[in-house]
Amino acid sequence: MLDHVTIAASDLDRSLTFYEAALGALGFVRLDELVDEEEDDAQIEAAGWGEPGGRALIWVVTSPTPTQGVHVGLRAATSAAVEAFHDAALAAGGSEHSGPRRWPLYRRGEFNAIVRDPDGNLVEAVAPE
């Protein structure tokens, strides 16, 4: 079973804005934030999102070497949630990969959208059609 996914970001603030909006549209909430406890006024170095009352499944961490080429697929309850995810992700600094649509050739019975995060990783929301 998958325990969690960690994505390293070149610009953490920009990525936090993106993931907060994109994941929030799917019902995820920020559950954890990690800082260097030895520093006064320490900046966030990592944040994790998951379902309310659950545990963090998706982590975004600061790194001089960002993750690239990852494709994360997330379930959405409805096609409206997929569209909300797409709109929120683009408004928060993501870029278009594949707008909300049906994929009858590859994924019969599903409706999805795929966006790129600020470092170019693909984040997808998939709902039953």
WOBELTA-V641008 format. One line per field, one symbol per residue. ss: DSSP state (2 for helix, 1 for strand, 0 for the rest). burial: 1 if it has 9 or more other C-alpha atoms within 8 Angstrom, else 0. A space follows every 50 residues. Layout:
ss->???
burial->???
This chain:
ss->00001111100222222222222200011111111000000001111111 10000001111100000000111110002222222222222000111111 11100011111111110000011111110
burial->00000011110101111111111111011110101100000001111111 10000111111100011000000001011011111101110111111011 01100000111111111110111111110
